[in-house]
Structure formats: C-alpha cells, structure tokens
Amino acid sequence: MLPAGSYLAAFNDCLTGRLGDRRISGLSSIRVRVFFRWWSITGIHADSDQLVFEVGSISAKFPARDFNASLECPAKADS
C-alpha cells in the first residue's frame, strides 16, 4: 500500500486505453513518481468508494473523493 500524500504524475499528449464498466484497462502514457522512480499506470478501476490504480500486477487504492477536484497543469513554455 502506498502512503497517503501527493504524487507527481506525468502524461503524454496522446493517451490510449480501453474503456469498460467502471474501468480503464490497457492504459498507456501515464506515469507516477513513487519512491524515487517513475512507474507506468496500466489501468484504473472503481471499487466502491475507492479508485484503484494498477501498475502491472501491483495496485494502490485511494479514496475517490480525493479526485473530485481537477488540478490545473502548469502551462508549457512555447519554444
């Protein structure tokens, strides 16, 4: 189980995955930094009042209420 807190996440301009009933599987292009390493999130599913994030065969649950608000991403600097 991951400790509670904020995690740095990154994603590409194009995300791919398969939408199902309360599930996104085969997800690619989303990464999260945990324990000094970047991990690819491969799926997300809803389990009661929790969201379960999958990293291969490992998963972590977080309260769905923690995702009610959408955070703004910092704007990319134009080159």
Residue pairs with C-beta under 8 A, 6 or more apart in sequence:
1 60
1 61
2 34
2 60
7 32
7 33
7 34
8 32
8 33
9 30
9 31
9 32
9 33
10 30
10 31
10 32
10 33
10 38
11 29
11 30
11 31
12 29
14 29
15 27
15 28
15 29
15 30
16 26
16 27
16 28
16 29
17 24
17 25
17 26
17 27
17 28
17 43
18 24
18 25
18 26
22 45
22 46
23 43
23 44
23 45
23 46
24 43
24 44
24 45
25 42
25 43
25 45
26 42
26 43
27 41
27 42
27 43
27 44
28 40
28 42
30 40
30 41
31 38
31 39
31 40
31 41
32 38
32 39
32 41
32 53
32 55
33 39
39 55
40 55
41 53
41 54
41 55
42 54
42 55
42 56
43 53
43 54
44 51
44 52
44 53
44 54
45 51
45 52
45 54
46 52
46 64
47 61
49 63
49 64
49 65
50 61
50 62
50 63
50 64
51 61
51 62
51 63
51 64
51 67
52 59
52 60
52 61
53 59
53 60
53 61
53 62
